[in-house]
Amino acid sequence: MIEPSKLTDKDIGRNVIYHREFCNRQVGQLSSWNDRYIFVRFKGPNGEACEPADISLEISGVMIREHRE
């Protein structure tokens, strides 16, 4: 999960992994966000709206996930 309130302009262009349950994982680039959605470019020039719970930041090819109890 990515929290939109914690994103900064430096995060634009970072790789993210889309991992919604029952869907194929996809890697894309963070393009923008608002209070409700994070927009990710997967194949085209425009960002697709994603729920923050469905994506995680990727660091050096490793997916980072928040642990919730």
C-alpha positions as CSV (number, residue, x, y, z in Angstrom):
1,M,0.0,0.0,0.0
2,I,1.2,3.5,-0.8
3,E,-0.2,6.4,1.2
4,P,-0.8,9.4,-1.1
5,S,-0.2,11.8,1.7
6,K,3.4,10.6,2.1
7,L,4.3,10.9,-1.6
8,T,6.5,13.8,-2.8
9,D,7.4,15.1,-6.3
10,K,10.6,13.0,-6.0
11,D,8.4,9.9,-6.2
12,I,7.2,10.7,-9.7
13,G,8.7,8.1,-12.1
14,R,9.4,5.5,-9.5
15,N,8.6,1.9,-10.3
16,V,5.5,0.5,-8.6
17,I,4.0,-2.9,-8.6
18,Y,0.2,-3.4,-9.1
19,H,-0.9,-6.4,-7.0
20,R,-4.6,-6.5,-6.8
21,E,-6.0,-9.9,-5.7
22,F,-7.0,-12.2,-8.5
23,C,-5.2,-10.0,-11.1
24,N,-1.8,-10.3,-12.8
25,R,1.0,-8.3,-11.2
26,Q,2.2,-5.4,-13.3
27,V,5.1,-3.0,-13.0
28,G,4.5,0.6,-13.9
29,Q,5.7,4.1,-13.1
30,L,4.1,6.5,-10.7
31,S,2.9,9.5,-12.7
32,S,0.7,11.5,-10.2
33,W,-1.8,11.2,-7.4
34,N,-4.7,12.8,-5.6
35,D,-6.4,12.1,-2.3
36,R,-8.1,9.0,-3.6
37,Y,-6.0,7.5,-6.4
38,I,-2.5,6.9,-7.5
39,F,-1.9,7.2,-11.2
40,V,0.4,4.7,-12.8
41,R,1.7,4.5,-16.4
42,F,1.8,0.8,-17.4
43,K,2.2,0.9,-21.2
44,G,1.1,4.2,-22.5
45,P,1.8,7.9,-21.8
46,N,-1.3,8.3,-19.6
47,G,-1.6,7.2,-16.0
48,E,-4.3,4.7,-14.9
49,A,-6.1,5.3,-11.6
50,C,-5.2,2.7,-9.0
51,E,-6.4,2.2,-5.4
52,P,-3.5,2.9,-3.0
53,A,-4.0,-0.5,-1.4
54,D,-3.3,-2.2,-4.7
55,I,0.2,-0.9,-5.4
56,S,3.6,-0.9,-3.7
57,L,6.8,0.9,-4.3
58,E,9.6,-1.2,-5.9
59,I,13.2,-0.6,-4.7
60,S,16.0,-2.3,-6.7
61,G,13.6,-4.9,-8.0
62,V,12.2,-5.8,-4.6
63,M,8.6,-5.0,-3.7
64,I,8.2,-3.1,-0.4
65,R,5.0,-3.8,1.5
66,E,3.7,-2.4,4.7
67,H,3.0,-5.0,7.3
68,R,-0.4,-4.6,9.0
69,E,-1.6,-6.6,12.0
